Amino acid sequence: MSTGGPVVVLGAGGHAKVVIELLRTAGFATPAVLDADPTPRDVAGAPVVGDDTALARLRAEGLSQAFVAIGDNALRRKLADRATAAGFTLVSAIHPSAVISPSARLGAGVAVMAGAVVNADTVVGDLAILNTRSSVDHDGVIGSAAHIGPGCALAGGVTVGEE
């Protein structure tokens, strides 16, 4: 994961709170949050500045990185498609306490929360969430936009489909 630079966060719920703190821990700034409810407010100290129709404006203002912090798998994929169509690059958010094997492969826009473990030769698809203290053992395949819940432990060779 590259670090630094500002990241637009799509979503303003509980998952977004955790992701915003995670992004900051990884060295990213979070200058703007977009949400279906565009009422101005702060989420974990980051301002809600509109809904996803503001993507083009934010891109024109020079922001180029985004993270979709929505728990709903299908909606996460839909909003990621909108962000990339608007010219944003999806960053991944990986907590420093996560343990990721050097042979694991992670897609774009992935969230790996505190205490998560990703073991040898595991493939994690774009937009997947590996929640707090989850574990995916060797040779696992986690599909795009899938969500491995908090505390889940998957044995070696397990495949989880998309969404």
Backbone bond lengths (Angstrom), bond angles and torsions (degrees), N, CA, C in turn:
res aa  C-N    CA-C-N  psi(-1)  N-CA   C-N-CA  omega(-1)  CA-C   N-CA-C  phi
1 M - - - 1.450 - - 1.519 108.38 -
2 S 1.313 115.16 130.87 1.460 118.03 171.99 1.519 108.25 -75.18
3 T 1.319 116.05 155.43 1.453 118.94 178.63 1.507 109.39 -123.31
4 G 1.293 114.29 158.03 1.448 120.69 175.09 1.509 112.66 96.09
5 G 1.306 113.02 163.73 1.447 119.98 179.39 1.506 112.25 84.50
6 P 1.317 115.08 162.62 1.463 119.72 -179.25 1.527 112.47 -80.96
7 V 1.330 115.38 145.21 1.460 122.59 179.06 1.525 109.00 -128.07
8 V 1.324 116.33 126.41 1.462 122.13 172.25 1.523 107.05 -79.91
9 V 1.316 116.70 129.24 1.463 121.84 179.95 1.521 108.89 -104.88
10 L 1.323 116.05 126.01 1.460 121.08 176.34 1.519 107.90 -98.34
11 G 1.324 116.15 117.32 1.456 122.34 -177.36 1.509 110.52 117.31
12 A 1.330 116.17 142.88 1.461 120.48 -176.23 1.525 112.67 -135.96
13 G 1.327 116.98 24.43 1.462 120.38 179.49 1.519 112.15 -95.96
14 G 1.315 115.87 -159.70 1.454 121.57 -178.02 1.518 112.88 -62.05
15 H 1.325 117.27 -41.39 1.465 120.35 178.74 1.530 109.65 -61.62
16 A 1.321 116.59 -39.80 1.468 120.85 179.35 1.529 110.97 -62.71
17 K 1.311 117.70 -38.56 1.469 120.06 178.51 1.527 110.96 -57.26
18 V 1.327 115.64 -47.08 1.464 120.24 -179.50 1.526 110.16 -65.24
19 V 1.337 116.63 -43.10 1.466 120.81 -178.63 1.527 111.24 -64.81
20 I 1.321 117.97 -42.11 1.468 120.60 179.24 1.522 110.37 -59.54
21 E 1.312 117.40 -45.72 1.466 120.21 177.77 1.527 110.72 -63.91
22 L 1.326 117.10 -39.21 1.456 121.88 178.75 1.526 111.08 -64.27
23 L 1.324 117.17 -45.37 1.467 120.77 178.19 1.530 110.87 -59.72
24 R 1.312 116.87 -42.78 1.466 120.00 179.42 1.524 111.19 -64.26
25 T 1.325 116.86 -40.46 1.461 120.71 177.84 1.527 110.37 -60.38
26 A 1.338 116.58 -33.25 1.467 121.71 -179.31 1.529 112.63 -84.70
27 G 1.333 117.52 2.35 1.455 120.56 175.58 1.506 116.19 96.19
28 F 1.324 117.71 9.35 1.464 121.34 177.52 1.526 110.53 -92.66
29 A 1.318 116.75 147.40 1.459 122.35 169.49 1.526 107.52 -90.83
30 T 1.331 116.77 151.50 1.473 121.11 179.30 1.531 108.55 -126.21
31 P 1.343 117.32 79.35 1.459 120.62 -173.40 1.520 115.23 -79.47
32 A 1.354 117.69 -13.71 1.464 118.98 -174.57 1.521 110.49 -152.20
33 V 1.325 114.77 136.71 1.460 122.63 173.83 1.520 107.28 -119.43
34 L 1.330 116.06 137.05 1.459 121.72 174.92 1.523 108.03 -114.17
35 D 1.338 115.50 142.25 1.461 119.43 -177.94 1.520 109.20 -150.99
36 A 1.346 116.37 153.49 1.461 121.24 177.48 1.526 110.83 -58.08
37 D 1.331 116.93 -30.53 1.458 121.94 171.80 1.527 106.82 -98.27
38 P 1.336 117.55 97.59 1.465 120.65 -173.52 1.528 114.38 -80.41
39 T 1.342 117.52 11.01 1.458 119.86 178.66 1.524 109.98 -52.71
40 P 1.337 117.66 125.59 1.478 119.03 -179.78 1.530 110.98 -59.39
41 R 1.323 114.73 127.89 1.463 123.39 178.10 1.517 107.20 -168.56
42 D 1.312 116.85 174.82 1.456 121.19 175.95 1.520 109.50 -109.73
43 V 1.332 115.67 145.83 1.456 123.15 173.39 1.526 105.93 -124.06
44 A 1.309 116.51 112.30 1.467 122.03 -176.56 1.532 110.30 51.63
45 G 1.314 115.82 37.58 1.461 121.31 177.57 1.519 115.41 85.09
46 A 1.325 118.02 -0.74 1.469 121.73 178.43 1.526 109.15 -102.99
47 P 1.342 117.83 134.59 1.463 120.46 -175.04 1.528 113.69 -78.49
48 V 1.330 116.30 136.51 1.460 121.80 169.41 1.532 106.21 -80.15
49 V 1.331 115.70 121.77 1.469 120.29 -173.57 1.522 113.07 -116.39
50 G 1.326 117.71 7.68 1.458 121.10 179.04 1.513 110.47 150.29
51 D 1.339 114.95 -168.46 1.459 120.04 175.75 1.527 108.51 -104.79
52 D 1.334 117.50 -169.80 1.464 119.37 -173.87 1.528 113.70 -66.50
53 T 1.329 118.00 -12.13 1.464 118.95 174.64 1.528 111.12 -68.89
54 A 1.325 118.11 -12.84 1.469 122.04 177.96 1.533 112.25 -82.70
55 L 1.327 118.43 -2.44 1.465 120.74 -178.45 1.531 112.07 -56.95
56 A 1.319 117.23 -47.20 1.474 120.38 -177.59 1.526 110.68 -61.58
57 R 1.321 116.28 -41.99 1.474 119.83 179.66 1.521 110.75 -63.77
58 L 1.325 117.08 -44.75 1.465 120.58 -179.36 1.528 111.37 -65.81
59 R 1.334 116.33 -35.91 1.474 119.36 176.82 1.528 109.80 -66.39
60 A 1.344 116.26 -41.53 1.471 120.46 178.39 1.525 111.52 -64.26
61 E 1.330 116.93 -26.25 1.464 121.43 177.77 1.529 112.00 -81.06
62 G 1.330 117.03 -1.13 1.459 120.67 175.20 1.511 115.87 104.44
63 L 1.327 118.10 -3.40 1.469 119.47 176.44 1.523 108.02 -75.46
64 S 1.330 116.84 137.75 1.464 118.98 -173.98 1.525 114.27 -133.95
65 Q 1.335 117.95 -4.03 1.460 121.29 -179.30 1.522 109.88 -118.13
66 A 1.331 115.47 144.06 1.460 120.07 179.69 1.520 110.08 -142.00
67 F 1.328 113.83 157.47 1.460 121.79 172.22 1.520 107.05 -138.26
68 V 1.339 116.68 131.20 1.461 121.31 179.91 1.522 108.31 -95.36
69 A 1.333 115.27 108.46 1.468 122.35 -175.21 1.524 110.01 -105.88
70 I 1.316 115.12 61.71 1.461 123.21 -179.05 1.521 107.45 -120.28
71 G 1.317 117.79 129.90 1.452 121.30 -179.21 1.517 114.18 -72.48
72 D 1.331 118.11 -29.34 1.466 122.26 -179.81 1.534 108.87 -69.41
73 N 1.319 116.71 117.21 1.464 121.29 -172.82 1.524 113.73 -60.12
74 A 1.326 118.19 -48.14 1.464 121.03 -178.53 1.528 111.12 -66.11
75 L 1.320 116.66 -41.28 1.463 120.17 179.01 1.525 110.90 -67.39
76 R 1.328 117.25 -35.94 1.462 120.63 177.06 1.526 110.07 -59.67
77 R 1.314 117.46 -44.10 1.463 121.70 179.20 1.536 110.54 -65.21
78 K 1.320 117.02 -43.86 1.472 121.66 -179.34 1.534 110.82 -60.89
79 L 1.327 116.86 -45.38 1.465 120.12 -179.79 1.527 111.75 -70.27
80 A 1.324 117.47 -33.13 1.463 120.37 175.40 1.525 110.15 -63.62
81 D 1.328 116.87 -40.57 1.463 120.34 177.07 1.525 110.90 -62.03
82 R 1.323 117.00 -40.27 1.471 120.23 177.89 1.526 111.36 -64.82
83 A 1.336 115.95 -42.32 1.462 119.87 -179.27 1.528 111.11 -65.14
84 T 1.315 117.40 -44.46 1.464 118.81 -179.55 1.528 110.90 -69.30
85 A 1.329 117.80 -35.01 1.463 120.39 176.35 1.529 111.34 -63.88
86 A 1.333 116.31 -28.59 1.467 121.07 178.25 1.533 111.60 -83.17
87 G 1.340 116.94 -0.60 1.455 120.38 176.27 1.515 115.84 99.57
88 F 1.323 117.58 9.75 1.464 120.96 179.33 1.530 110.80 -85.76
89 T 1.312 115.72 148.82 1.455 123.52 170.46 1.522 107.05 -98.05
90 L 1.326 116.08 134.43 1.457 119.92 178.49 1.524 109.41 -85.96
91 V 1.326 116.10 125.50 1.457 121.32 176.28 1.522 108.56 -96.37
92 S 1.314 115.90 159.17 1.458 121.49 172.88 1.519 108.62 -101.55
93 A 1.315 115.19 151.66 1.464 121.83 179.55 1.516 107.43 -119.00
94 I 1.333 115.93 112.84 1.458 121.15 -175.75 1.523 108.97 -124.41
95 H 1.321 116.28 119.66 1.459 120.68 -179.05 1.525 110.24 -67.56
96 P 1.327 117.91 141.67 1.462 119.84 -179.17 1.527 114.09 -62.47
97 S 1.329 118.87 -19.97 1.462 120.04 178.18 1.530 112.53 -88.52
98 A 1.328 117.45 -2.78 1.464 120.37 175.74 1.522 108.69 -71.40
99 V 1.325 115.75 148.37 1.463 121.69 177.84 1.519 106.85 -115.25
100 I 1.339 115.40 116.68 1.462 120.53 -177.63 1.518 108.76 -123.68
101 S 1.315 116.29 122.18 1.458 121.73 179.10 1.522 110.19 -59.73
102 P 1.333 117.14 143.37 1.463 119.77 176.23 1.526 113.20 -62.22
103 S 1.342 117.59 -21.63 1.465 119.45 179.45 1.527 113.03 -92.46
104 A 1.324 117.80 -2.49 1.469 121.05 176.73 1.526 109.03 -74.76
105 R 1.318 116.23 151.10 1.466 121.71 178.10 1.523 108.90 -123.69
106 L 1.325 115.99 122.43 1.457 122.07 -178.90 1.523 109.80 -111.72
107 G 1.330 115.93 137.13 1.448 121.53 177.60 1.518 111.77 -78.38
108 A 1.312 115.77 -170.60 1.462 122.97 -179.76 1.525 110.42 -84.22
109 G 1.328 115.98 148.34 1.450 120.65 175.15 1.511 114.81 70.38
110 V 1.324 116.96 23.79 1.464 123.06 -177.60 1.527 109.99 -85.98
111 A 1.330 116.68 141.34 1.464 122.47 172.42 1.518 108.38 -109.40
112 V 1.338 116.23 122.66 1.463 121.76 174.95 1.524 105.46 -120.40
113 M 1.314 115.81 106.73 1.460 122.09 -172.10 1.533 112.50 -81.70
114 A 1.318 114.06 176.43 1.465 122.25 -176.70 1.523 111.31 -55.48
115 G 1.336 115.12 132.33 1.455 121.17 174.97 1.511 115.72 77.06
116 A 1.326 118.75 1.21 1.467 120.61 179.57 1.524 109.83 -71.72
117 V 1.337 115.84 151.41 1.457 122.40 178.90 1.523 108.71 -128.41
118 V 1.340 115.53 131.34 1.461 122.28 175.92 1.528 106.05 -124.80
119 N 1.325 116.50 113.00 1.465 120.23 -173.02 1.524 113.11 -93.58
120 A 1.323 115.15 -176.35 1.463 124.76 -168.97 1.524 114.01 -51.27
121 D 1.327 113.76 135.85 1.466 123.56 173.59 1.525 114.66 57.08
122 T 1.304 116.45 26.25 1.462 120.96 174.57 1.520 108.95 -86.29
123 V 1.322 116.27 142.82 1.461 122.73 177.69 1.527 107.59 -115.82
124 V 1.331 115.60 125.27 1.461 121.91 179.00 1.523 107.64 -114.71
125 G 1.321 116.53 119.56 1.457 121.55 -176.60 1.515 113.45 -71.95
126 D 1.325 115.68 164.00 1.460 122.66 177.04 1.528 110.40 -51.05
127 L 1.316 115.53 142.08 1.468 124.17 171.87 1.522 114.79 67.81
128 A 1.332 117.87 11.13 1.462 120.10 178.97 1.528 109.97 -74.80
129 I 1.321 115.13 153.85 1.460 122.41 174.95 1.520 107.79 -116.86
130 L 1.335 115.85 124.00 1.460 121.62 170.53 1.520 104.56 -110.17
131 N 1.309 115.59 99.10 1.455 120.46 -168.70 1.532 111.82 -76.28
132 T 1.316 114.57 177.54 1.459 123.43 -173.43 1.520 112.29 -48.77
133 R 1.340 114.83 126.15 1.468 124.22 176.59 1.526 114.09 59.57
134 S 1.330 118.15 21.90 1.460 119.32 174.17 1.524 108.84 -79.22
135 S 1.322 115.99 159.79 1.457 120.76 -177.97 1.525 109.28 -141.52
136 V 1.338 114.58 130.55 1.464 120.73 175.29 1.522 105.89 -121.78
137 D 1.329 116.49 114.44 1.455 119.63 -175.47 1.526 110.92 -78.86
138 H 1.312 116.33 -172.29 1.464 123.02 -172.78 1.527 113.30 -54.58
139 D 1.320 115.23 147.60 1.464 123.69 172.79 1.520 114.29 58.93
140 G 1.323 116.80 25.78 1.451 120.49 176.73 1.526 110.99 -79.59
141 V 1.313 115.37 157.41 1.460 121.47 174.42 1.526 106.69 -132.56
142 I 1.328 115.41 116.73 1.454 121.39 178.24 1.524 106.63 -108.94
143 G 1.318 116.38 118.27 1.458 121.47 -174.74 1.517 113.35 -68.86
144 S 1.304 114.33 162.21 1.452 121.99 178.25 1.525 110.85 -56.48
145 A 1.323 115.75 133.87 1.462 124.10 177.11 1.529 113.53 62.65
146 A 1.330 117.35 21.43 1.468 121.04 174.51 1.522 108.93 -82.65
147 H 1.318 116.52 163.78 1.462 121.95 179.96 1.521 108.76 -133.34
148 I 1.333 115.68 117.52 1.462 121.14 173.84 1.527 105.75 -97.26
149 G 1.317 116.71 115.90 1.456 122.71 -170.92 1.521 114.33 -68.99
150 P 1.333 116.01 165.65 1.457 121.24 179.07 1.532 111.15 -55.24
151 G 1.336 115.50 132.38 1.455 120.78 176.28 1.513 115.55 76.59
152 C 1.307 119.57 -1.63 1.467 122.43 179.75 1.518 109.93 -66.85
153 A 1.319 117.30 138.13 1.462 121.81 176.30 1.521 108.38 -125.31
154 L 1.348 115.43 116.49 1.458 120.84 179.59 1.519 108.84 -104.88
155 A 1.318 116.97 132.80 1.465 122.30 179.20 1.528 109.90 -71.93
156 G 1.322 116.31 174.37 1.449 121.67 177.79 1.510 112.21 -62.16
157 G 1.334 115.88 146.27 1.452 121.53 175.04 1.514 115.70 75.04
158 V 1.328 118.86 10.88 1.455 121.49 -178.91 1.529 109.71 -82.51
159 T 1.333 115.92 137.94 1.462 121.96 175.41 1.524 108.72 -114.61
160 V 1.324 115.81 130.91 1.457 122.51 174.43 1.528 106.00 -115.66
161 G 1.313 116.90 125.49 1.461 121.36 -176.53 1.522 113.27 -70.52
162 E 1.335 114.19 174.01 1.455 120.73 179.41 1.527 110.94 -62.75
163 E 1.318 114.07 147.04 1.471 123.76 178.46 1.518 111.80 51.21
